[in-house]
Structures are given as C-alpha cells and as structure tokens.
Amino acid sequence: MERLIKTEAEYDKALAIIDELMGAKSGSDEAERLEYWVTLVEIYEDEHYPIPKPTPLEAIQFAMEQQGLARRDLEPFIGSRGVVSEVLAGKRRLTLDMIHRLHAGLGIPLDTLAQKTPESAQDIDLSRLPIQEMVERGWLQAKGNAREIQEEVRGWLSMTGIGDALPAFCTRSSMRLGARGDHYGMLAWVCGVVRSASQQTLLGAFDRKALTRDFFRGLFTLSKGDDGPLRAREYLAKAGIHLVALSHFQKTYLDGAALFAPDGNAVVGLSLRHDRLDNFWFTLGHELAHLALGHVEPGCFVVDDLDARTQDEDERAADALAMEMMIPAKTWEATPAVSRARMPFVLNTALQLGIHPAIVAGRVRKETGNYKQFTKWIGNGEVRRLFPEWNA
C-alpha cells in the first residue's frame, strides 16, 4: 500500500500515474487506483499549494459554469445586458445591490464578492507568484529580502511589456480552469509566454479575417509530417501569430492560451502538459478558434484547461470550430459511431483529409471516453522534443 506523498518527486510520480489511469472504467480496479491516487495528490496539494481565494469575477464565472448559466441569466442579478458585459470584462465594479443579489441568487459567498478589485500593480500580491519555480527557470534570481525580491519581480513583469497594466490584463481575461487551478501560477505562465513571444520574429501581420476555413485546412495538413508542430509555428508566423511552447507551473492545469501581446501581435501559448500529437493539434486549433471568433481583445487573454468541464458559450464555440476545421461534420457523421471506433476509419479518414491519424484517433478517444484505444496512434512523446525551449 502506498503511503502519503512527502516529496516533489513523489508528487510528480503520482501525477504521472493519474495520467495513465485517466479513462478507467467505473467500478474497475483501475478506477479504484485512480481515486486513491487523486486523494493522495489532493492531500499533498492542500498542504503545499493552498488555493488562492477567487476574485469576484472568477467566482461569478465559476458559478456560471457550474450552473450552466449564460450571460443573459445574470441580468436579474447585475442589470442590463450592457452592464453584465462590462462586469464580466472587468470594466465595472460590483455595487452593493449586485453583491447581495448574486449572493442570494447564485450562492456566491458575500466575502468573495465584496473583495476589492485590483486597480494598480501595487494591488497584485506578487509574493503569491511561483517565485521558486521562476528562479529555477532562470527568470529571477530572488536574492535579498522580501522587498527586494518583489522589486525584481516587478522589473521582470515590466520586461514582458505588461507591467502596470497587469491588473487590468487579469480582470478582463477569461479562464477555463478547473477548481484547483492556481491563478497566480497561471499568471506567471502567461507572462512567460508573452516574454517568449517578444523574442520571436513574425513574418507577417495578423488579420483576424484571414483565419478562414482554407487557413485552418492548410494548417492541419501540416500535421502529416514528423515535424508538423514546428512547421505549424512557421505557418503561423507568416500569419502574424506567435506560437510559444512553455511548460506549465505546478498546480496550473492549463493547456493553452490565446492573447495579444502589448505590441499588438497575436500569441498562442501551449503548455504541452500532455505530450501527445492529438492534444497538440486540438489545443492549437482551439486557441486559434478563440482568435478567429473574436473572443480575445488587446489587453486581455484566454487561458484553457481543456480537461475542465464548461458551459461557457465562447468555449463551446471554440471547441466546435476547432473540431469542424480538423474533421468536418459531414465527414465525421457519414460513418456510424460504432464504426468510427475502428482502426480502418481512423486511417482512411486521416488519408482522405490529409491529416495525421493522431487527430482522428484523439477525437474518437474523447467522444467514446475510451482512452485505452489507439494508444499507439496518438503520438505519445512526439511533441516536446521538437521544442527545446519548452522547459526554459
């Protein structure tokens, strides 16, 4: 019988075991082992990575997801459609009446809703950033007392080009994160993505109207080659889009992000936390869909944990567009579901569309919930090795 997790090495090993057991059938021995390891990880994380209290906006967004609410459902608690939009964009503070109506109607704690919304860089608690991990990545030295370290962190944030705009950058943004997501770790990762993007050279100017069906089809046909992810980065650079691969921080269950850098260039960040080709191409498609659909504006970002369930309309639209661009519905639905779970369908569909079989196999696994099938066809271990800077 395994004991409680005591070290980071044991924690990493437990996460790897959980990843292997994902998709276990209910009632099976594997499912019991999965539940056991998840419990051990939760105990360790509760002790070593306490969850920051959510902001009022995060609490509202979480309540919307959990209760399946659309923006119009908030109007009885917040006001007109325009007021709701301003609140969710971080452009309007909650009034006392709004706070009490949201508490009574959605069950959000009063102390959460009544928190002060940051207005300047001084209001961001920089000490809650993953300082040690940032040091290990060479982003910080963190020498000196607490005040000196905070000044170094502020200097690093200024290098990203965000600096004093950081609070607005956060409050206007959208996060499809699981309940255990560490938002400060996520923020450090996003800033790292912006900084990495600033070190890349683009070959074209971004134009949202250029993200057409042909653009997506041209992108996904690059998946056929062994170096497809790298060719995708070159393809996107010609369209004025940075593609950054950067490993995630501990307790940040995120896959990707879409945003605009301070200089106005579009950026897609990928964590590659699942080192598989199917995950790479779907996450890339999902983040590009956010850009194509206009879900991202200058001065904000969208961060996604694609394992998290969501009822957010923008997220569902991005999922739908990504799936349609990779495998059109007319192709997918022309074959009965029972036949789609067979190898001939995977290979024939990939050949017909000119894409990697991992894309087709990954979608079958997702829709059937059977993650034990097609394990040799999803490109395990075939992505991170292409991006040496991933762990920088």
LINVENQUI-V871073 format. One record per residue. PHI is phi in whole degrees, -180 to 180 (none if undefined). NEAR is the number of other ideal C-beta (glycine too) atoms within 10 Angstrom. Layout:
BEGIN
phi:near
PHI:NEAR
PHI:NEAR
END
This chain:
BEGIN
phi:near
none:3
-70:12
-95:7
-63:10
-75:22
-116:9
-125:9
-64:11
-63:9
-67:16
-63:19
-62:12
-64:14
-64:18
-62:15
-65:11
-64:17
-60:16
-61:13
-68:14
-90:19
-58:11
91:17
-63:17
-71:11
-58:5
89:8
-84:11
-62:9
-64:15
-65:14
-66:12
-65:16
-60:18
-62:11
-64:16
-70:20
-62:14
-62:11
-62:18
-65:19
-63:12
-62:12
-64:18
-68:17
-61:11
-84:10
-101:12
-132:17
-58:11
-79:13
-62:14
-64:12
-67:19
-74:19
-56:22
-66:22
-62:18
-65:18
-66:25
-62:20
-65:17
-63:17
-63:20
-66:18
-66:14
-103:12
65:10
-97:17
-97:12
-59:16
-64:9
-71:14
-86:24
-58:13
-64:10
-98:22
-112:23
138:17
-65:9
-58:12
-66:9
-67:16
-58:20
-60:14
-67:15
-64:23
-71:19
-90:15
77:21
-96:12
-139:17
-78:13
-76:20
-86:13
-61:9
-64:11
-61:20
-58:18
-69:15
-69:18
-66:24
-64:17
-71:11
-86:15
-114:19
76:10
-79:19
-56:11
-61:11
-66:9
-73:18
-68:21
-88:13
-63:14
-72:9
-86:15
-59:17
-117:11
-143:11
-60:16
-68:12
-85:11
-83:20
-81:11
-64:19
-68:11
-89:15
-69:23
-74:22
-56:20
-61:11
-67:18
-67:21
-66:14
-61:10
-85:16
82:8
-80:20
-133:18
-100:12
53:15
-105:9
110:11
-83:8
-60:11
-65:8
-66:12
-66:19
-64:18
-65:13
-66:19
-63:20
-60:17
-64:11
-67:20
-63:24
-64:13
-65:14
-75:20
91:15
-93:22
49:15
-67:14
-84:15
-56:21
-59:18
-65:17
-58:24
-79:24
-70:19
-92:18
-104:22
-119:21
-130:24
-92:24
-116:22
-69:14
-61:11
-93:16
-66:21
-86:25
-68:19
-73:20
-65:23
-62:26
-64:25
-60:25
-65:23
-61:26
-63:22
-64:22
-63:26
-61:27
-64:19
-64:19
-62:26
-67:17
-95:9
-99:14
-111:6
-89:17
-109:11
-159:12
-105:12
-74:18
-142:10
-58:12
-66:7
-80:14
-84:22
-93:11
-58:12
-63:9
-61:17
-64:19
-63:15
-62:12
-66:23
-72:23
-69:16
-70:20
-66:25
-62:16
-82:12
-63:12
-101:10
-51:24
-59:25
-70:16
-66:17
-64:23
-64:19
-65:12
-61:18
-71:23
-61:16
-69:11
-97:20
76:17
-126:24
-76:24
-119:24
-119:24
-107:25
-144:23
-65:19
-79:22
-87:22
-59:16
60:19
-121:27
-88:19
-124:28
-112:25
-161:29
-149:27
-128:26
-163:27
-116:19
-70:20
-55:16
-83:11
95:10
-77:18
-79:26
-137:26
-119:25
-109:27
-126:25
-86:26
55:22
-66:19
-107:20
-81:16
-141:20
-65:25
-62:27
-69:24
-58:30
-71:26
-71:24
-63:24
-60:24
-62:23
-65:24
-68:30
-66:27
-63:24
-58:25
-67:22
-65:24
-87:16
75:10
-78:19
-116:23
-120:13
-55:12
89:15
-149:19
-148:26
-121:23
-120:26
-127:24
-106:22
-74:21
-86:13
-82:18
-74:10
-147:20
-113:13
-64:19
-63:12
-64:18
-67:22
-65:11
-66:15
-67:26
-58:17
-64:14
-66:20
-61:24
-64:20
-66:17
-71:20
-81:25
-137:20
-56:14
-58:10
-64:8
-78:14
-67:19
-79:11
-71:11
-115:15
-58:9
-56:11
-64:9
-81:10
-68:18
-88:18
-113:14
-59:13
-56:9
-64:18
-60:22
-70:14
-68:14
-67:22
-62:20
-66:12
-62:11
-92:19
70:12
-126:22
-72:26
-57:23
-59:25
-65:27
-71:28
-61:27
-64:26
-70:19
-63:23
-60:20
-65:16
-74:13
-88:15
75:8
-100:13
-91:17
-95:10
-91:17
59:21
-64:11
-85:9
-116:22
-99:23
74:24
-61:15
72:9
-109:17
-116:23
-55:17
-62:10
-83:18
-122:20
-57:9
-80:11
-55:17
-100:11
-78:13
END
